[in-house]
Every structure is written in structure tokens, then in C-alpha cells.
């Protein structure tokens, strides 16, 4: 087995660190360029669909032609474009990669070498099982690469494939996490971890935004979660006292009507492995937009009039028909008539069914 030199160890370490870089692998590519005395180095990463990252050292001149654009224009519709015809893990010179009998490929070769000002090149493709691929290119102006340079590039193939797989998975997880975070933000959902005195040990970004924006919640100078509504603050105090006494409990607290905001007080998860040791978790959920905005969304979604939509929102919050009539400035009889129209238009069979429909609809994300 060949002994890997310390500088190659450094290259491999930079390669795997580079999966977390922004842009990825820039330091690795620069180290490889210096190690092989290359004047030019580039790395293209492709995920499941199209190019995701492109790193080029030195960076392409602003006045030069877009080589990637020319390449895709010439070969994008080809069944087997040159970059995919490369056997994985094999190091190619540009002459081996480009078909000299193909005028399009020769034109690309001339443009490529002119753009980056090189006369000699080495190229390699690696692939990982889930579809991630890396193409790496090295170029020199005045002298060709040695056999040891090609061997070094080839020795990195397996590590490049692993790095491509790791980066592909990281990209997928980042995308999922970003979508999930956006959904949580749209739901206006957040949480606080509280100690026995009600001090905030930790909180989500959305909860922090609610503390800064909402008039119903604030953080005291000594770090305690304060609910401005006296009754709700009393429920929070009693709950924390019960939790300090070792009692398991769950309490729901209504904080405000406009915008609608509720709080769920509960025990920390039994399997929570944290040195913070919270006594209670406070989940916060409310509406991001005003009732007027949500009423318009609900009207458009189910074909309701704006007045019917406003009534439907009140019903979904547990408000009785008589209470809703007062809030909307309608008679009790008119409100009952509107409620029947709402149930007919939404295909629901009563208040509980309507609540489930609205909470499960896209209106919850507005």
C-alpha cells in the first residue's frame, strides 16, 4: 500500500472540511492548485438535477465568455455530452476528453483554453450512489502535468465521491430544514423553556420575535417570562408552582384576541437530554396576519362573503353565535343564517367540523 504523504493528508482533510464551506471546497481547490503547480483549477458539483456549485481559481474574467453557458448550449441536448462520457475516477487530458473530429468539441476546447489562458489540462469525474457528482479540472500555461500529478488527482477520487455524497445529503437536509422553518414561521409557532421561577432558559426564534413584537408577552429584566394579562399570568404562576412540586400538568392559556394568541404550558419531554433542565415548556401559537387579512383568504378559499368569512373565523376560535353577533354588529338571527350558509358552502356539519377544516386549511399558514 502506498504511503500517503502529510501534504496529501492535508488535502484530504481540506476536502472533507470543504463540504461545509461557503462556497464548498474553495480551500481544498486552492491547496490542490498549489500542490500541482497549476495555474487554473475548477470544481463543479452537481446534485440530483442541475449544477449547484461552481468554484474556479482564479475567478473567471468578467469580460470573457461564459464557458459553462457555451458548453450547455453546445452539448446540453446531447445524449452523452463529453463530461458524462468520462469514466468515473479516471484522469483525462483535454485531448483525451475532446473528440478531435467533432468541430463543436474543438470549438469548446479552444474557447476553454483561451478563457482561462492554459495550454495543458487534467480532468476527472467522480460520482456517488445517490446521484451527486464532482468534475474537477486543473490547467497549466507553459508545461504539461507529470504522471505524479495525475496519480495524486486519481488518489483523491474515492474521497471526492464521499465528499460529493456528504454534500448532496447536506443540501437536501438544508432544503428540508429551510422549508420546515418557513412553515413554522408562517404558523406563528414558538416555544420557551422555563425554570421554576419562570425565567427563560432558551427560546425559539419565533418565540423571541413574539416577545419583541407582541404586547401580550415580555421578558423581565431578570429574564422571567411575563404575561401582561393578569389572569393568564396567574395561571402561569400556579403551573410553575405545581411543576416545582413535581406534579405533571398541562394548561392552556388564551393571551389575546387580535391578533389571536394562545399558550400551552406543559412538562418537558421525558427523554430530553440537556444540562439546562427546564421545569416547563411554554408553546406559543397565534395568527401572523389580522382577522381582516385572514377573512379575505378564507373567503377566497371557500367562496364565502367577507362577512361570512369573519364569522367563520370567530366560530373557529370557539366564539358562540350570540357572542359573534355582538362582535360583528349583527343580529342573532342574521348570524345564525350566515352560519348555515358557511356550513353549506364549506361542506361541514357543525362548529367542530368547521374548526377542523379551517385549522387544516392553508389559511393557517397565512
C-alpha positions, 0 to 999 in steps of 0.5 A: 500500500502506498504511503500517503504523504502529510501534504496529501493528508492535508488535502484530504482533510481540506476536502472533507472540511470543504463540504461545509464551506461557503462556497464548498471546497474553495480551500481544498481547490486552492491547496490542490492548485498549489500542490500541482503547480497549476495555474487554473483549477475548477470544481463543479458539483452537481446534485440530483438535477442541475449544477449547484456549485461552481468554484474556479481559481482564479475567478473567471474574467468578467469580460470573457465568455461564459464557458459553462453557458457555451458548453450547455448550449453546445452539448446540453441536448446531447445524449452523452455530452463529453463530461458524462462520457468520462469514466468515473475516477479516471484522469483525462487530458483535454485531448483525451476528453475532446473528440478531435473530429467533432468541430463543436468539441474543438470549438469548446476546447479552444474557447476553454483554453483561451478563457482561462489562458492554459495550454495543458489540462487534467480532468476527472469525474467522480460520482456517488450512489445517490446521484451527486457528482464532482468534475474537477479540472486543473490547467497549466500555461507553459508545461504539461502535468507529470504522471505524479500529478495525475496519480495524486488527482486519481488518489483523491477520487474515492474521497471526492465521491464521499465528499460529493455524497456528504454534500448532496445529503447536506443540501437536501437536509438544508432544503428540508430544514429551510422549508420546515422553518418557513412553515413554522414561521408562517404558523406563528409557532414558538416555544420557551423553556422555563425554570421554576421561577419562570425565567427563560432558559432558551427560546425559539426564534419565533418565540423571541420575535413574539416577545419583541413584537407582541404586547401580550408577552415580555421578558423581565429584566431578570429574564422571567417570562411575563404575561401582561394579562393578569389572569393568564399570568396567574395561571402561569404562576400556579403551573410553575408552582405545581411543576416545582412540586413535581406534579405533571400538568398541562394548561392552556392559556388564551393571551389575546384576541387580535391578533389571536394568541394562545399558550400551552404550558406543559412538562418537558419531554421525558427523554430530553437530554440537556444540562439546562433542565427546564421545569416547563415548556411554554408553546406559543401559537397565534395568527401572523396576519389580522382577522381582516387579512385572514377573512379575505383568504378564507373567503377566497378559499371557500367562496364565502362573503367577507362577512361570512368569512369573519364569522367563520373565523370567530366560530373557529376560535370557539366564539358562540353565535350570540357572542359573534353577533355582538362582535360583528354588529349583527343580529342573532338571527342574521348570524345564525343564517350566515352560519348555515350558509358557511356550513353549506358552502364549506361542506361541514356539519357543525362548529367542530367540523368547521374548526377542523377544516379551517385549522387544516386549511392553508389559511393557517399558514397565512 
